[in-house]
Amino acid sequence: MSTSDIIIFCDGASKGNPGPGGWGALVATHAQVCELGGNFAHTTNNRMELTAAAEALTYASKFSGTQVMVHTDSSYVINGITKWVGGWKKNGWKTKEKKEVLNKELWIQLDAAVQKINHDITWHYVGGHVGVAGNERADTIASDFAEGKKVVLYNGSRSGYTIDIANLGRDEGLHKEKSASKARSKAKAYSYVSKVDGKIMTHKTWGECEARVKGKTARYKKALSPDDEVTIIKEFSSNR
């Protein structure tokens, strides 16, 4: 990292999607680090991802530098700001189908934040929940705000910051777990198990499960077999 570079990690969370949400970010110069975050009573994950990026870049615009490196696990944010936003602006913030761009006001906010930066911005995708230190911290801030927890945000010297944000290495164990989770998500469901307000229920279809958990603080998981369903129910029962 050059002494004039700025590193950003940003992330968003929504418990229920839509539901209670939060966003988190950290902005690091060679000399200092500032953590940012906030919460909303009812929002979506994509809106929180956009908010985190916009707020972080707005904060970063106060510093002089040669390059801003933004790290996010949101392909939606990266594709939108690097590929789609130009066409949306030319079309009056309308899609090719002449429909208003979803989350328009936040895309306008993010685009304005980008325009305020008077040096190069590079966007980097990082896998979520694979142990990349900066991303894990941004995720923790966002999730804690979404869950209504007390969040202490760091604002101080880079040397005093205990998170190694320059290290983009992933945890291979976590990466394998995530890959296994993706494979599970593609497998055919036997049932779905949900837990809302301490009560556990099983559902034969995702639609039934979604209707129960949407907009609520809930847990839910797909079961691949009768034995898997029993295991999930026991897991949910032991985490009260």
N, C-alpha and C positions, 0 to 999 in steps of 0.2 A: 504493500500500500504506500503510495506517495504521501508526503506530508501535506499535500493540498487536496487529497481525495476525501470524499465523504461516503461512508457506508451506511446504508439503510436496510433494516429488516422490518417487514410489516405483515400483519396478519389480522384476520377477523374471525369472529365466532358467533353462532346463533344457536341457542338451545331450543330446538323445535323446528327452526327454519321454515316458516317464521316463528319467532318467539323472542324471549329476552336475548339481547346481543351485546357484544363488546368488541372493541378494536384495540390493537396494541402495536406499538412501533418503537424502534430505537434508532436514533440518529447519532452517528459517531464521526467525529473529526479526528485528526491526529492527536489533539489535545484533550478533547472532552467527549462525554457521552450523555445524551439526554433521552430518557424513556418517556413515551407519550401513551395516552390511552383514554378511553371513555366508554360509556354504556348507553344503551337505548332500551326502552321497555318492550318494544315490539319491532322487530326488524328481520332481515335475512342475512345469510352468510355473505352473499355477494355484496350487499350494501356495506357491510362492515369491512370487507376487503378493500373496497373502493375508498371508504372513509379513511382507513389506516394509511393507504398510499398517499392520498391527497393531503392529509394532515402532516405526514412526515416530510413530504416535499415542500410544503408551505414553510415548515420550520427550517428546513435545510436551506431555503432561499436566502436566509439572513447571512450565510457564510460565503466567503469567496473560496473558489476551488476550481480545479481543472476537470474533475469528473465526479459524478454522483453515481454510485452503484447501488441499485435498488434490488433487494432480494425478497421474493415472495413465492408462496406455494400456490398462487392463484393464476392459472392459465387464462381465466376470464379477464383479469386485470391486464396481464401482459398483452394478450391478443387485442384487447380493446384499445389500449393506448398506443400500440405500435402498428396495428393493421387496420382497425375499423374506424377510429375516431375521425380521420381525415375525411372519409366519405360521409360520415354522419354530419359533420359540420357543413360540408358542401350542400347536403340535402336538407339543411335546416333542422338538424337533429332528428331526421327521419331515416328509417331503414330502407333497404331496396324495395321492400313491400309497401312503402309509404306509411308505415306505422311509426308512432313515436318511440324513440329509443328507450328501452327499459332502464330505469335508474338514471334518467336523463340529467337531473340536477346534480347528481354526484359525478357523472362523467364530465359535466361542464366544470365542476369544482376541480376535478383532477387535471383536466386539460389546462385550466388557468394556473394551477400550481406548477405544472410542467413549463408553461411559458414564462413563469417568474424566475426559473433557474437559468442563469446566463452562462452555463457551461454544459458540457456533454452529460447526458443521462444514459446509462446502460441498464437494461432490465435483465435480471437473472432468475430463472426458475430454480427453486430448491424444493426437494421433496419434503412434504410435511411429515412430522412424527418419525423421522429417521435419525434423530440425534444431532442435526446441525444446530450448533449452540445458539446462534443469533435467532434463528427461526423458532427454536423451542422457547426462548424467552419471550418473543413477541406473541407466540401462541398462548403462553401462560398468562400474560397480561390480558389478552383478549378474553380468554375463557374465564378468568377470575372476575373480570368486570361483568361478563354475561351472567355469571352465577351470583352476582351481588356481594362478592367477597371484598374485604378491605385490601386495596392494592397500594403498595409503597413503590413509587416510581423513582428511579435513580436519576440524579442530575449532578454530575461532577466530573472529576478528572478521568481521562482514559486509563491512566495508570492505576487508579483506584477501583476500576470496574472489574469484577471477578469473572465475567463471562468472556470466553475467548472468541470474540466475534470474527476474528480474522481466519479462524479455522473453519473451513467449509466441508470438512470430512464428515461422512455419515457413519452411523453405527450399523455395521453389517447385520447384526442380530435383529435390530429394529427394522432394517430394510427387508429382511426375509419375512418377518412377521407381517409387514405391510403387504408384501407380495402375496402371502398366503391369504390375507384378508380380502384382497382383490379377487383372488381365485374363488374364494367362498361366496363373494357377492354375485359372481356370475353363475354359480351352481343353482340347480333347481331347488326350490324351497319345499320342505315338508309342511312347515307352518311358520308363524311369526309369534314371538313372545314379547309382550309389552309390560312395563311397570309404570303406573301413574299413581301418585299419592299413596305409595306403599302397596297398592293392589296389583297383583300379577294376573294377566289374562293371556290366552292363546288365541290366535286367529288363523284361519285357513288361507286368507289372501292378504297381500300387502295393502290393498285398499282399506280393508277393515282395520288393520293395524295403524295405518296412516291417519285414518279418521279419529282414532283414539288419542294419538300422541301429538298431532299437529297443533302447534301453538302452545304447547305445555312443556314443563320441565319433566322429561320422561326418559326412560331407558327402553330400548327395543333391539331385538336381534332376530335374525333368520335362523331357523332350525332346519337342518338338512335331513334329519331322520327322527323317529320316535325317541331313540336314546339321546340324541342331541337335544331334543326339546326338554327332556327331563333334566339334563345337565344344565341347560340355560336357566330353567326354573329354579334349580338349586343355587346357581350362581347369583341370581337376582334376589333370592330369599336371604342369602347370607350377607348381602350388602344393603342394610336398611338405612 
